[in-house]
């Protein structure tokens, strides 16, 4: 991260995570793998890209379309890989201009987070912790239960603030991207490879939007153009029953349980 932070100083543009990396801070159980997706201002996208290439540390590579559900829309996103790193978390940076992500930096209602990587999924926006299933995902609740939220080695320095868009704003952006597919259907043949729809389904599922308290809180926060579409998706969602996994139901004997504990 240190190689590209000079080009993303707070005086020019904040570090704003989007896609899977951001959604881990929103309670969604996703893994960003090696991709760090950043939202950047339209006016600064080219200068940031040029600056990163000029360091000699990065090379421009194609988007890994398989990781993006085969989404041809993402081919236009500049992607840079850090040549000094072994494959792993965040060795590649994708720069999403506002116009392409369909979300303006000034309108994103930024939420501060502690690092570019949420070690375990958690919910940064505590206002959406209105049901037990989301309340336990807030950082204080996760820490209290013994779940680590931040990486052992922090990726960022204390003078580089990191943000994610608010949940309503990123949902609006993804819905607008989905609508773009309908308007330009010829560029997206078939019903497969729908990255925006996948994200929306995850928001409904992991933020428990079918619950009245969550729906009532979020509905007024979505853009008016998107409310009917989002309500339709929430209404169509059918949550599967939760199965309680116990040692007995899995056929694990007391002796086996002790053996596994001792081995660990």
C-alpha positions in Angstrom: 0.0 0.0 0.0 2.8 2.4 0.7 3.8 2.6 -3.0 0.5 4.2 -4.1 -0.5 6.2 -1.1 1.5 9.3 -2.1 -0.8 9.6 -5.1 -3.9 9.4 -3.0 -3.3 12.0 -0.3 -6.2 13.3 1.7 -5.6 16.8 0.1 -6.4 15.4 -3.3 -8.6 12.3 -2.9 -9.3 10.0 -0.1 -8.7 6.2 -0.3 -12.2 4.8 -0.9 -12.6 1.1 -1.1 -15.3 -0.4 -3.4 -16.3 -3.9 -4.5 -15.5 -6.9 -2.4 -12.9 -5.2 -0.2 -15.3 -2.5 0.9 -18.2 -5.0 1.3 -16.3 -6.9 3.9 -16.7 -3.8 6.1 -20.4 -3.9 5.3 -21.0 -7.4 6.7 -20.9 -9.2 3.4 -19.0 -12.5 3.5 -16.7 -12.0 0.5 -13.0 -12.4 -0.2 -11.3 -9.8 -2.3 -8.3 -12.1 -3.0 -5.5 -10.1 -4.6 -7.6 -7.2 -5.9 -7.8 -3.8 -4.2 -10.6 -1.7 -5.8 -10.5 2.0 -5.3 -13.0 4.8 -6.2 -11.2 7.8 -7.6 -12.4 11.2 -8.9 -12.8 11.4 -12.7 -10.5 14.4 -12.8 -7.7 12.6 -11.0 -7.9 9.1 -12.4 -5.4 9.7 -15.2 -2.8 11.5 -13.0 -3.0 8.7 -10.3 -2.5 6.0 -13.0 0.4 7.9 -14.5 2.0 8.5 -11.1 1.8 4.9 -10.1 3.3 3.7 -13.4 6.1 6.3 -13.1 7.3 4.7 -9.8 8.5 1.7 -11.7 6.8 -0.5 -9.1 3.7 -1.2 -11.0 2.8 -2.6 -14.4 -0.6 -2.4 -16.1 -2.3 -5.7 -16.6 -5.7 -6.8 -17.9 -8.6 -7.2 -15.5 -9.1 -10.8 -14.4 -12.5 -11.2 -15.9 -13.0 -14.6 -14.3 -12.8 -13.0 -10.9 -15.4 -10.4 -12.0 -18.0 -13.0 -13.1 -16.9 -12.6 -16.7 -18.2 -9.0 -16.6 -17.1 -7.3 -19.8 -18.0 -3.9 -18.2 -14.9 -4.2 -15.9 -12.4 -4.4 -18.8 -12.3 -0.6 -19.0 -11.0 -0.3 -15.4 -7.2 0.3 -15.2 -5.6 -2.5 -13.2 -2.0 -2.3 -11.9 0.0 -5.1 -10.2 2.8 -4.4 -7.8 5.8 -6.2 -9.3 7.6 -6.4 -6.0 5.0 -8.6 -4.3 4.4 -12.3 -4.4 0.8 -13.2 -5.3 -1.5 -12.6 -2.3 -3.8 -10.0 -0.8 -3.9 -6.7 -2.6 -1.0 -7.1 -5.0 -3.2 -5.5 -7.7 -5.0 -2.2 -7.6 -8.0 -1.3 -9.8 -8.9 2.3 -10.2 -12.6 2.9 -10.7 -13.4 6.5 -11.9 -16.6 7.9 -10.5 -18.3 7.9 -13.9 -17.7 4.1 -14.4 -18.7 3.1 -10.8 -21.6 5.5 -11.1 -20.8 7.0 -7.7 -19.4 10.5 -7.0 -16.9 10.8 -4.2 -18.6 13.8 -2.8 -22.0 11.9 -2.7 -20.6 8.6 -1.3 -21.4 9.4 2.4 -18.0 8.1 3.4 -17.6 5.8 6.4 -14.1 5.6 8.0 -12.5 2.2 8.4 -9.2 1.2 10.0 -7.5 -0.6 7.2 -7.8 -1.7 3.6 -8.5 -5.2 4.7 -11.1 -6.4 7.2 -9.4 -9.5 8.6 -12.9 -10.8 9.5 -16.2 -9.6 8.1 -17.7 -6.8 10.2 -20.3 -4.0 10.0 -18.7 -0.5 10.1 -22.1 1.3 10.0 -23.5 0.6 13.4 -26.8 2.2 12.5 -27.7 -0.9 10.5 -27.2 -3.2 13.5 -30.9 -3.4 14.2 -31.3 -7.2 14.2 -29.2 -9.7 16.2 -27.6 -11.1 13.0 -26.1 -7.7 12.1 -25.6 -6.5 15.7 -23.1 -9.2 16.3 -21.0 -8.1 13.3 -20.1 -4.6 14.7 -16.5 -4.3 15.6 -17.1 -4.1 19.4 -19.3 -7.2 19.3 -16.8 -9.2 17.2 -13.9 -8.2 19.4 -15.9 -9.1 22.5 -16.5 -12.6 21.2 -12.8 -13.0 20.4 -12.9 -12.5 16.7 -10.1 -10.4 15.2 -11.3 -7.5 13.0 -8.0 -6.0 11.8 -4.9 -7.7 10.2 -2.0 -8.6 12.5 0.1 -6.3 10.4 -1.8 -3.1 9.4 -1.6 -2.2 5.7 -1.9 1.5 6.2 -0.1 4.3 8.1 -2.0 6.4 10.6 -1.8 9.5 8.4 -3.7 7.9 5.4 -7.4 7.8 6.1 -9.4 5.0 4.5 -13.1 5.0 3.7 -15.9 2.9 2.3 -19.1 4.3 0.8 -22.2 4.0 3.0 -24.3 0.9 2.3 -27.2 2.9 0.7 -24.9 4.8 -1.6 -23.0 1.7 -2.8 -26.3 -0.1 -3.4 -27.5 2.9 -5.5 -24.3 2.7 -7.5 -24.6 -1.0 -8.1 -28.3 -0.7 -9.0 -27.4 2.1 -11.6 -24.7 -0.3 -13.0 -27.4 -3.0 -13.3 -29.8 -0.6 -15.1 -27.0 0.3 -17.5 -27.0 -3.4 -18.5 -30.6 -3.2 -19.4 -30.1 0.0 -21.4 -27.2 -1.5 -23.3 -28.4 -5.1 -23.4 -26.5 -5.7 -26.7 -23.2 -5.4 -24.7 -24.3 -8.1 -22.2 -25.8 -11.0 -24.1 -27.4 -13.7 -22.0 -28.3 -13.7 -18.3 -24.9 -14.8 -17.0 -22.0 -12.8 -15.8 -24.0 -10.3 -13.8 -21.7 -8.9 -11.2 -24.1 -6.1 -10.0 -26.9 -8.5 -9.4 -24.6 -10.7 -7.4 -23.6 -7.8 -5.2 -27.3 -6.8 -4.6 -28.2 -10.3 -3.7 -25.5 -10.3 -1.1 -26.6 -7.1 0.4 -30.2 -8.4 0.8 -28.8 -11.6 2.3 -26.1 -10.4 4.6 -27.7 -7.1 5.8 -31.0 -8.9 6.4 -33.0 -6.5 4.4 -36.1 -8.6 4.6 -36.4 -7.8 8.3 -38.8 -4.9 8.8 -36.4 -2.8 10.9 -33.6 -3.0 8.3 -36.0 -2.4 5.4 -37.6 0.5 7.1 -34.3 2.1 7.9 -32.8 1.6 4.5 -35.7 2.2 2.2 -35.8 6.1 2.6 -32.0 6.2 2.1 -32.0 4.7 -1.4 -32.3 7.1 -4.3 -35.9 7.4 -5.4 -35.1 6.0 -8.8 -33.9 2.7 -7.1 -36.4 2.1 -4.4 -39.0 0.1 -6.3 -36.2 -2.1 -7.8 -34.6 -2.7 -4.4 -38.0 -3.4 -2.8 -38.7 -6.0 -5.5 -35.5 -7.7 -4.8 -36.1 -7.8 -1.1 -39.6 -9.1 -1.5 -38.4 -11.9 -3.8 -35.7 -13.0 -1.3 -36.4 -16.3 0.6 -34.0 -17.0 3.4 -33.2 -20.6 3.9 -33.7 -22.0 7.4 -30.7 -21.9 9.7 -29.5 -25.3 10.7 -27.8 -25.6 14.1 -24.6 -27.5 13.7 -23.7 -29.5 16.9 -21.2 -32.1 17.6 -24.0 -34.6 18.0 -25.6 -33.8 14.7 -22.3 -34.2 12.9 -21.6 -37.5 14.6 -18.6 -36.3 16.5 -18.1 -38.3 19.7 -16.7 -36.8 22.9 -13.4 -38.7 22.4 -13.0 -37.3 18.9 -13.8 -33.8 20.1 -11.0 -34.0 22.7 -8.6 -35.4 20.2 -9.2 -32.5 17.8 -8.9 -30.0 20.6 -5.6 -31.5 21.8 -4.2 -31.7 18.3 -5.0 -28.0 17.7 
